[in-house]
Amino acid sequence: MSDIKNSIWETELYLKEGTVKFRCNDSWLRNWGGSYGEEEFPSGSATPDGDNIPVEAGKYHIMLNLRNYTYEFTKLED
């Protein structure tokens, strides 16, 4: 967590092409994905129990804002 007051989580990861979701404490009981039926990459609404988010391969700075329920993938230089 990078900003406790605003419920913002951030990390940098290399992702393979595929899909991702955000989950809480290594459990799928609380998870956030994209809005149903909408293409939301590299940014969009973090929907509770939402669809998998399609991603392109690459290194990303990833931000999840659980106050505003948004996410953003910013591609970085490899």
C-alpha positions as CSV (number, residue, x, y, z in Angstrom):
1,M,0.0,0.0,0.0
2,S,1.5,3.3,-1.1
3,D,-1.1,5.6,0.4
4,I,-3.1,4.4,3.4
5,K,-5.3,7.5,3.6
6,N,-6.5,7.1,0.0
7,S,-6.5,3.3,-0.2
8,I,-4.0,3.2,-3.1
9,W,-1.9,0.2,-3.8
10,E,1.1,0.3,-6.3
11,T,3.6,-2.1,-7.7
12,E,5.9,-2.8,-10.7
13,L,5.6,-6.2,-12.4
14,Y,6.4,-7.9,-15.6
15,L,3.2,-9.4,-17.0
16,K,2.7,-12.0,-19.7
17,E,0.0,-11.5,-22.3
18,G,-3.3,-12.8,-20.7
19,T,-5.7,-11.6,-18.1
20,V,-5.4,-10.4,-14.5
21,K,-7.6,-9.5,-11.5
22,F,-6.8,-7.9,-8.1
23,R,-7.5,-10.0,-5.0
24,C,-7.2,-9.5,-1.2
25,N,-5.0,-11.6,1.1
26,D,-4.3,-14.4,-1.4
27,S,-8.1,-15.1,-1.5
28,W,-10.7,-14.8,-4.2
29,L,-13.5,-13.9,-1.6
30,R,-12.6,-10.2,-2.2
31,N,-11.5,-9.4,-5.7
32,W,-11.7,-6.6,-8.3
33,G,-11.7,-6.9,-12.1
34,G,-12.9,-4.9,-15.0
35,S,-16.4,-3.8,-15.9
36,Y,-18.5,-6.6,-17.5
37,G,-18.3,-6.6,-21.3
38,E,-16.0,-3.6,-21.6
39,E,-12.4,-3.4,-22.8
40,E,-10.6,-1.6,-19.9
41,F,-6.9,-1.7,-20.5
42,P,-4.7,0.0,-19.6
43,S,-7.1,1.8,-17.2
44,G,-10.7,1.4,-16.0
45,S,-13.1,0.8,-13.2
46,A,-12.2,-1.7,-10.5
47,T,-15.4,-3.7,-10.2
48,P,-16.0,-6.0,-7.2
49,D,-16.0,-9.6,-8.6
50,G,-15.6,-8.1,-12.1
51,D,-14.3,-9.6,-15.3
52,N,-10.7,-10.6,-15.9
53,I,-8.7,-7.6,-17.3
54,P,-6.9,-8.4,-20.5
55,V,-3.3,-7.3,-20.5
56,E,-0.5,-7.1,-23.0
57,A,3.0,-8.5,-22.2
58,G,5.4,-6.0,-20.7
59,K,6.7,-4.3,-17.6
60,Y,4.2,-2.1,-15.9
61,H,3.7,0.3,-13.0
62,I,0.3,-0.9,-11.6
63,M,-2.0,1.3,-9.5
64,L,-5.2,0.2,-7.8
65,N,-7.2,2.9,-6.1
66,L,-9.8,1.3,-3.8
67,R,-11.2,4.7,-2.7
68,N,-12.3,5.6,-6.3
69,Y,-12.4,2.0,-7.5
70,T,-10.1,2.5,-10.5
71,Y,-6.9,0.9,-11.8
72,E,-4.2,1.9,-14.2
73,F,-1.4,0.0,-15.9
74,T,1.5,2.2,-17.1
75,K,3.9,0.5,-19.4
76,L,7.6,0.9,-18.5
77,E,10.8,0.5,-20.5
78,D,12.0,-3.1,-20.3
